[in-house]
Amino acid sequence: MTTAVSRRDRRISPVFLGLVAIMAVSAWAVWTDYSASPGFAVFLFVVSGWVVSLCLHEYAHARTALHGGDLTIGAKGYLTLNPLKYTHVALSIVLPLIFVIMGGIGLPGGAVFIERHRIRGRWKHSLISAAGPLTNVLFAAVLTAPFWLGATDRVPELFRYALAFLAMLQVTAAILNFLPVPGLDGYGVVEPWLSYRVRRQVEPYAPFGMLAVFGILWIPEVNQAFFDAIDAVMRALGVSDWDTYWGQEFFRFWQGAPGLPGLGS
């Protein structure tokens, strides 16, 4: 089976390169403490890093679908990493950003339209759905590498906080997206193994799955249990609650400078 696509369809979008450039410049500003507003530099770094991870998340879906048999992926522009090419820009970029700003929750939305009838084999369908959140897992592993390698002594304090918060968003995205809820990737993993009758019954609820999860997370008891689990995962990766807490505090620059001695004063 050929998976050939044109060079134009595979060319990385200037929009994505611009996002990477913003991430790099803001990372430098946080690392060197160059910005007049440390909180805004952290915000810019985390937001640009988060959108970059969303692009990679959707690219993983698209690339896996291409190798699975959907040769239309290239013509749709999904392999260019351009977020503007996604089917639902509002669900894929805008809504997840709102979730991050409001509650510090990383939750990518569905974006790429895959012609599933072109793909044969339940395992291929499951792998296509799993590819996105697995990308978040990999991203989290890279971001937390200084922590679990014990190399944070060489990392500036503010940059460590920013890394910790961005990594926490990746962990929340991976965990939430693996939930077997209609509309999320976790359901896409198990859906091929369900009966046709069950799939038809569940299908009408798919557009509301992500919003339902986010609404349930606003229940105080559920929210507390969820973030306790997230904190446990982060600690297993060598990231302390202190790091993620101050990362989120600096991210919310509009609330004023955090009262952390040496940085927020």
BAKOLMAR-101126 format. One record per residue (C-alpha): residue number from 1; residue in three letters; z, x, y. Coordinates in steps of 0.2 Angstrom, whole numbers, plus 5000, padded with zeros to 4 digits. Example, Ala and Ser with C-alpha at 12.3 -4.5 7.8 and 13.67 -1.06 7.14 Angstrom:
BEGIN
+-----+-----+------+------+------+
|   k |   r |   c3 |   c1 |   c2 |
+-----+-----+------+------+------+
|   1 | ALA | 5039 | 5062 | 4978 |
|   2 | SER | 5036 | 5068 | 4995 |
+-----+-----+------+------+------+
***
This chain:
BEGIN
+-----+-----+------+------+------+
|   k |   r |   c3 |   c1 |   c2 |
+-----+-----+------+------+------+
|   1 | MET | 5000 | 5000 | 5000 |
|   2 | THR | 4995 | 5007 | 5017 |
|   3 | THR | 5007 | 5007 | 5031 |
|   4 | ALA | 4995 | 5015 | 5044 |
|   5 | VAL | 4996 | 5009 | 5062 |
|   6 | SER | 4987 | 5015 | 5077 |
|   7 | ARG | 4994 | 5029 | 5087 |
|   8 | ARG | 4995 | 5018 | 5102 |
|   9 | ASP | 5006 | 5006 | 5092 |
|  10 | ARG | 5018 | 5020 | 5088 |
|  11 | ARG | 5019 | 5028 | 5105 |
|  12 | ILE | 5036 | 5028 | 5112 |
|  13 | SER | 5038 | 5016 | 5127 |
|  14 | PRO | 5041 | 5024 | 5144 |
|  15 | VAL | 5054 | 5010 | 5146 |
|  16 | PHE | 5064 | 5017 | 5131 |
|  17 | LEU | 5062 | 5035 | 5137 |
|  18 | GLY | 5069 | 5029 | 5154 |
|  19 | LEU | 5084 | 5021 | 5145 |
|  20 | VAL | 5087 | 5038 | 5136 |
|  21 | ALA | 5085 | 5047 | 5153 |
|  22 | ILE | 5098 | 5036 | 5161 |
|  23 | MET | 5110 | 5038 | 5146 |
|  24 | ALA | 5108 | 5057 | 5148 |
|  25 | VAL | 5110 | 5058 | 5166 |
|  26 | SER | 5125 | 5047 | 5166 |
|  27 | ALA | 5132 | 5057 | 5151 |
|  28 | TRP | 5131 | 5072 | 5162 |
|  29 | ALA | 5139 | 5064 | 5176 |
|  30 | VAL | 5154 | 5058 | 5165 |
|  31 | TRP | 5155 | 5075 | 5157 |
|  32 | THR | 5155 | 5085 | 5173 |
|  33 | ASP | 5165 | 5072 | 5183 |
|  34 | TYR | 5151 | 5073 | 5196 |
|  35 | SER | 5151 | 5055 | 5200 |
|  36 | ALA | 5161 | 5048 | 5215 |
|  37 | SER | 5165 | 5034 | 5204 |
|  38 | PRO | 5170 | 5039 | 5187 |
|  39 | GLY | 5171 | 5021 | 5181 |
|  40 | PHE | 5153 | 5017 | 5186 |
|  41 | ALA | 5147 | 5033 | 5178 |
|  42 | VAL | 5156 | 5027 | 5162 |
|  43 | PHE | 5149 | 5010 | 5164 |
|  44 | LEU | 5131 | 5017 | 5166 |
|  45 | PHE | 5133 | 5028 | 5151 |
|  46 | VAL | 5140 | 5015 | 5139 |
|  47 | VAL | 5127 | 5001 | 5145 |
|  48 | SER | 5112 | 5013 | 5143 |
|  49 | GLY | 5119 | 5019 | 5127 |
|  50 | TRP | 5122 | 5002 | 5120 |
|  51 | VAL | 5104 | 4996 | 5125 |
|  52 | VAL | 5097 | 5012 | 5117 |
|  53 | SER | 5107 | 5007 | 5101 |
|  54 | LEU | 5100 | 4989 | 5102 |
|  55 | CYS | 5082 | 4996 | 5102 |
|  56 | LEU | 5086 | 5008 | 5087 |
|  57 | HIS | 5093 | 4993 | 5078 |
|  58 | GLU | 5078 | 4982 | 5080 |
|  59 | TYR | 5066 | 4997 | 5077 |
|  60 | ALA | 5075 | 5000 | 5060 |
|  61 | HIS | 5071 | 4981 | 5056 |
|  62 | ALA | 5053 | 4983 | 5061 |
|  63 | ARG | 5050 | 5000 | 5052 |
|  64 | THR | 5058 | 4994 | 5036 |
|  65 | ALA | 5047 | 4978 | 5037 |
|  66 | LEU | 5032 | 4989 | 5040 |
|  67 | HIS | 5035 | 4999 | 5024 |
|  68 | GLY | 5040 | 4983 | 5015 |
|  69 | GLY | 5023 | 4975 | 5018 |
|  70 | ASP | 5022 | 4967 | 5035 |
|  71 | LEU | 5007 | 4977 | 5043 |
|  72 | THR | 5008 | 4966 | 5059 |
|  73 | ILE | 5023 | 4975 | 5065 |
|  74 | GLY | 5013 | 4988 | 5074 |
|  75 | ALA | 5002 | 4977 | 5084 |
|  76 | LYS | 5017 | 4967 | 5090 |
|  77 | GLY | 5024 | 4983 | 5099 |
|  78 | TYR | 5040 | 4984 | 5089 |
|  79 | LEU | 5037 | 5002 | 5084 |
|  80 | THR | 5037 | 5008 | 5102 |
|  81 | LEU | 5056 | 5005 | 5105 |
|  82 | ASN | 5052 | 4994 | 5120 |
|  83 | PRO | 5065 | 4981 | 5122 |
|  84 | LEU | 5053 | 4970 | 5132 |
|  85 | LYS | 5042 | 4968 | 5117 |
|  86 | TYR | 5055 | 4959 | 5107 |
|  87 | THR | 5053 | 4941 | 5103 |
|  88 | HIS | 5069 | 4936 | 5111 |
|  89 | VAL | 5074 | 4947 | 5125 |
|  90 | ALA | 5088 | 4936 | 5131 |
|  91 | LEU | 5096 | 4935 | 5114 |
|  92 | SER | 5092 | 4954 | 5110 |
|  93 | ILE | 5097 | 4962 | 5126 |
|  94 | VAL | 5104 | 4951 | 5139 |
|  95 | LEU | 5117 | 4941 | 5129 |
|  96 | PRO | 5124 | 4956 | 5119 |
|  97 | LEU | 5126 | 4964 | 5136 |
|  98 | ILE | 5136 | 4949 | 5142 |
|  99 | PHE | 5147 | 4950 | 5126 |
| 100 | VAL | 5151 | 4968 | 5130 |
| 101 | ILE | 5155 | 4965 | 5148 |
| 102 | MET | 5166 | 4950 | 5144 |
| 103 | GLY | 5175 | 4955 | 5129 |
| 104 | GLY | 5171 | 4973 | 5124 |
| 105 | ILE | 5162 | 4966 | 5108 |
| 106 | GLY | 5146 | 4974 | 5102 |
| 107 | LEU | 5135 | 4960 | 5094 |
| 108 | PRO | 5116 | 4963 | 5093 |
| 109 | GLY | 5105 | 4947 | 5092 |
| 110 | GLY | 5089 | 4944 | 5082 |
| 111 | ALA | 5074 | 4951 | 5090 |
| 112 | VAL | 5059 | 4956 | 5080 |
| 113 | PHE | 5048 | 4942 | 5072 |
| 114 | ILE | 5045 | 4948 | 5054 |
| 115 | GLU | 5031 | 4939 | 5044 |
| 116 | ARG | 5042 | 4937 | 5028 |
| 117 | HIS | 5028 | 4929 | 5018 |
| 118 | ARG | 5019 | 4946 | 5018 |
| 119 | ILE | 5034 | 4955 | 5009 |
| 120 | ARG | 5037 | 4954 | 4991 |
| 121 | GLY | 5053 | 4957 | 4982 |
| 122 | ARG | 5071 | 4951 | 4986 |
| 123 | TRP | 5077 | 4968 | 4988 |
| 124 | LYS | 5065 | 4972 | 5001 |
| 125 | HIS | 5070 | 4957 | 5011 |
| 126 | SER | 5088 | 4962 | 5010 |
| 127 | LEU | 5085 | 4980 | 5015 |
| 128 | ILE | 5075 | 4974 | 5030 |
| 129 | SER | 5090 | 4964 | 5036 |
| 130 | ALA | 5103 | 4978 | 5032 |
| 131 | ALA | 5093 | 4991 | 5041 |
| 132 | GLY | 5098 | 4986 | 5058 |
| 133 | PRO | 5117 | 4986 | 5056 |
| 134 | LEU | 5116 | 5002 | 5045 |
| 135 | THR | 5108 | 5010 | 5061 |
| 136 | ASN | 5124 | 5005 | 5071 |
| 137 | VAL | 5134 | 5013 | 5057 |
| 138 | LEU | 5124 | 5029 | 5059 |
| 139 | PHE | 5126 | 5028 | 5078 |
| 140 | ALA | 5145 | 5026 | 5076 |
| 141 | ALA | 5146 | 5041 | 5065 |
| 142 | VAL | 5136 | 5052 | 5077 |
| 143 | LEU | 5147 | 5046 | 5092 |
| 144 | THR | 5163 | 5049 | 5083 |
| 145 | ALA | 5158 | 5066 | 5076 |
| 146 | PRO | 5169 | 5076 | 5088 |
| 147 | PHE | 5184 | 5066 | 5083 |
| 148 | TRP | 5182 | 5067 | 5064 |
| 149 | LEU | 5177 | 5085 | 5065 |
| 150 | GLY | 5192 | 5089 | 5076 |
| 151 | ALA | 5182 | 5096 | 5090 |
| 152 | THR | 5188 | 5085 | 5104 |
| 153 | ASP | 5197 | 5100 | 5112 |
| 154 | ARG | 5181 | 5105 | 5120 |
| 155 | VAL | 5176 | 5088 | 5126 |
| 156 | PRO | 5181 | 5082 | 5144 |
| 157 | GLU | 5194 | 5069 | 5143 |
| 158 | LEU | 5184 | 5055 | 5152 |
| 159 | PHE | 5169 | 5059 | 5141 |
| 160 | ARG | 5180 | 5057 | 5126 |
| 161 | TYR | 5185 | 5040 | 5132 |
| 162 | ALA | 5167 | 5034 | 5135 |
| 163 | LEU | 5162 | 5040 | 5118 |
| 164 | ALA | 5176 | 5031 | 5110 |
| 165 | PHE | 5172 | 5015 | 5118 |
| 166 | LEU | 5153 | 5016 | 5115 |
| 167 | ALA | 5157 | 5020 | 5097 |
| 168 | MET | 5169 | 5005 | 5095 |
| 169 | LEU | 5155 | 4994 | 5101 |
| 170 | GLN | 5144 | 5001 | 5087 |
| 171 | VAL | 5158 | 4998 | 5074 |
| 172 | THR | 5160 | 4980 | 5080 |
| 173 | ALA | 5141 | 4977 | 5080 |
| 174 | ALA | 5140 | 4983 | 5062 |
| 175 | ILE | 5155 | 4973 | 5055 |
| 176 | LEU | 5150 | 4957 | 5064 |
| 177 | ASN | 5132 | 4958 | 5060 |
| 178 | PHE | 5136 | 4961 | 5041 |
| 179 | LEU | 5145 | 4944 | 5041 |
| 180 | PRO | 5135 | 4932 | 5030 |
| 181 | VAL | 5133 | 4919 | 5044 |
| 182 | PRO | 5116 | 4911 | 5047 |
| 183 | GLY | 5107 | 4920 | 5061 |
| 184 | LEU | 5116 | 4937 | 5058 |
| 185 | ASP | 5109 | 4951 | 5047 |
| 186 | GLY | 5122 | 4949 | 5034 |
| 187 | TYR | 5115 | 4932 | 5030 |
| 188 | GLY | 5098 | 4939 | 5029 |
| 189 | VAL | 5104 | 4951 | 5016 |
| 190 | VAL | 5111 | 4938 | 5005 |
| 191 | GLU | 5098 | 4924 | 5009 |
| 192 | PRO | 5084 | 4930 | 4997 |
| 193 | TRP | 5097 | 4928 | 4983 |
| 194 | LEU | 5101 | 4910 | 4987 |
| 195 | SER | 5092 | 4894 | 4980 |
| 196 | TYR | 5078 | 4886 | 4990 |
| 197 | ARG | 5089 | 4871 | 4992 |
| 198 | VAL | 5104 | 4881 | 5000 |
| 199 | ARG | 5092 | 4890 | 5011 |
| 200 | ARG | 5084 | 4874 | 5018 |
| 201 | GLN | 5101 | 4866 | 5021 |
| 202 | VAL | 5107 | 4882 | 5031 |
| 203 | GLU | 5091 | 4885 | 5041 |
| 204 | PRO | 5095 | 4873 | 5055 |
| 205 | TYR | 5111 | 4882 | 5059 |
| 206 | ALA | 5104 | 4899 | 5061 |
| 207 | PRO | 5101 | 4898 | 5080 |
| 208 | PHE | 5119 | 4895 | 5083 |
| 209 | GLY | 5127 | 4907 | 5071 |
| 210 | MET | 5130 | 4921 | 5084 |
| 211 | LEU | 5137 | 4910 | 5097 |
| 212 | ALA | 5148 | 4902 | 5084 |
| 213 | VAL | 5155 | 4919 | 5079 |
| 214 | PHE | 5158 | 4924 | 5097 |
| 215 | GLY | 5167 | 4907 | 5100 |
| 216 | ILE | 5178 | 4910 | 5085 |
| 217 | LEU | 5183 | 4927 | 5092 |
| 218 | TRP | 5190 | 4919 | 5107 |
| 219 | ILE | 5203 | 4911 | 5097 |
| 220 | PRO | 5218 | 4923 | 5101 |
| 221 | GLU | 5224 | 4924 | 5083 |
| 222 | VAL | 5207 | 4928 | 5076 |
| 223 | ASN | 5203 | 4940 | 5091 |
| 224 | GLN | 5219 | 4950 | 5087 |
| 225 | ALA | 5216 | 4951 | 5069 |
| 226 | PHE | 5198 | 4957 | 5072 |
| 227 | PHE | 5203 | 4970 | 5084 |
| 228 | ASP | 5217 | 4976 | 5073 |
| 229 | ALA | 5204 | 4979 | 5059 |
| 230 | ILE | 5192 | 4988 | 5072 |
| 231 | ASP | 5206 | 4999 | 5077 |
| 232 | ALA | 5210 | 5003 | 5059 |
| 233 | VAL | 5192 | 5008 | 5057 |
| 234 | MET | 5192 | 5019 | 5073 |
| 235 | ARG | 5208 | 5028 | 5067 |
| 236 | ALA | 5200 | 5032 | 5051 |
| 237 | LEU | 5186 | 5040 | 5061 |
| 238 | GLY | 5199 | 5050 | 5070 |
| 239 | VAL | 5198 | 5040 | 5086 |
| 240 | SER | 5215 | 5034 | 5093 |
| 241 | ASP | 5219 | 5017 | 5101 |
| 242 | TRP | 5222 | 5027 | 5117 |
| 243 | ASP | 5204 | 5033 | 5118 |
| 244 | THR | 5196 | 5016 | 5116 |
| 245 | TYR | 5208 | 5008 | 5127 |
| 246 | TRP | 5205 | 5019 | 5142 |
| 247 | GLY | 5186 | 5020 | 5138 |
| 248 | GLN | 5186 | 5001 | 5141 |
| 249 | GLU | 5197 | 5002 | 5156 |
| 250 | PHE | 5185 | 5014 | 5165 |
| 251 | PHE | 5170 | 5004 | 5159 |
| 252 | ARG | 5177 | 4989 | 5169 |
| 253 | PHE | 5175 | 4999 | 5185 |
| 254 | TRP | 5174 | 4982 | 5195 |
| 255 | GLN | 5192 | 4980 | 5192 |
| 256 | GLY | 5197 | 4996 | 5201 |
| 257 | ALA | 5201 | 5013 | 5196 |
| 258 | PRO | 5213 | 5014 | 5181 |
| 259 | GLY | 5230 | 5021 | 5184 |
| 260 | LEU | 5228 | 5035 | 5172 |
| 261 | PRO | 5236 | 5051 | 5179 |
| 262 | GLY | 5223 | 5064 | 5183 |
| 263 | LEU | 5208 | 5053 | 5182 |
| 264 | GLY | 5211 | 5036 | 5189 |
| 265 | SER | 5222 | 5041 | 5203 |
+-----+-----+------+------+------+
***
